[in-house]
């Protein structure tokens, strides 16, 4: 009997000019960025970058022939090149680029770039497949780069908002945690005291007081927004609910209306009620801003909810409250928690409403950062921004994990 071998698609190998052209194009882009806006140097740097990248690709394809060796050779060669002509930081960056380009040259020459595409696709379709991803990657880099730049600047030893020569050369003495320590000491009556330092820091340190206010206001506003938003979403999900669209548009209007207008209206309205310059007023204002996120998230979760379960519970004698906590809540809990996290992030990052409604005692972290930029330029703001970014990343990871869990529970994605 003849054995049937499993079919394996072997992509065609592109010609050498194809590999060199694409790799040289990336080199020209690297040279363009290296020129840093100096138009007289751009043509020279682009030509040198294209030649270096194309030369690395040619050597990798003709002699090295494996991704590991090509990546190592590119990393070492480009690191030494960047270190010789620029600085250690640029050498490290060029080493990473050399590693990527060396592996990419083998990836292109072997035709493996077609393996994630059907065999029948045309060259234009493959080109658009990768062009689309490159565009998305460039947009992502454009959005995330300002955030990434803040993090190393927060470790600057000098009180500057720019990279010093020592930082670019990775001098250990150019880096410091002084601005993170300043978050704890700024405003203390006796920063160097040993006895009573904790009470002094908790009551007098400006940033600690702002952190305390942000978490207190954020947690209270989140609890209020989650309760209101969840009940509103469940009511709007009922089939007999009249005027769903107008009510939904009214409830999510705080997301659409400009914050300046909302803050101004709240200030005049809350002033008449005596809620301006109070914690209660700010919590209510933040809850108003966070409720639309809870409504949208819980409403999306309720799309996959089987309403026959609630009817079955009613037939068994359960009242609406029991049905909600025993039947609905366990199934929509991931969506409720996701909405609560979005509401908390909204409250934690809000500054426009706080500028108009808060007093000195109710200063939150964004309000303190705004005051610091106006009154005293200090890299402490960068340290606080780094901490906020890390907190936001952790919260978004939790939201994504809950979203996937919710989809698995509703059978929308494989477990």
Buried (B, 14 or more C-beta within 10 A) or exposed (E): EEEEEEEEEEBEBBEEEBBBBBBBBBBBBBBBEBBEEEEEBBEEBBBBBBBBBBBBBBBBBEEBEEBEBBBBBBBBBBBBBBBEEBBBBBBBBBBBBBBBBBBBBBBBBBBEBBEEBEEEEEEEEBEEBEEEEEEEEEEEEEEEEEEEEBBBBBBBBEEEEEBBEBBBEEEEEBBBEBBBEBBBBBBBEEBEEEEEBEEBBEEBBBBBBBBBBBBBBBBBBBBBBBBBBBBBBBEBBEEEEEEEEEBBEEBBEBBEEEBEEBBBEBBEEBEEEEBBBBBEBBBBBBBBBBBBBBBBBBBBBBEBBEEEBBEEBBEEEBEEEEBBEEBBEEBBBBBBBBBBBBBBBBBBBBBBBBBBBBEEEBBBBBBBBBBBEEEEEBBBBBBBBBBBBEBBEEBEEEBEEBBBBBBEBBEEEEE
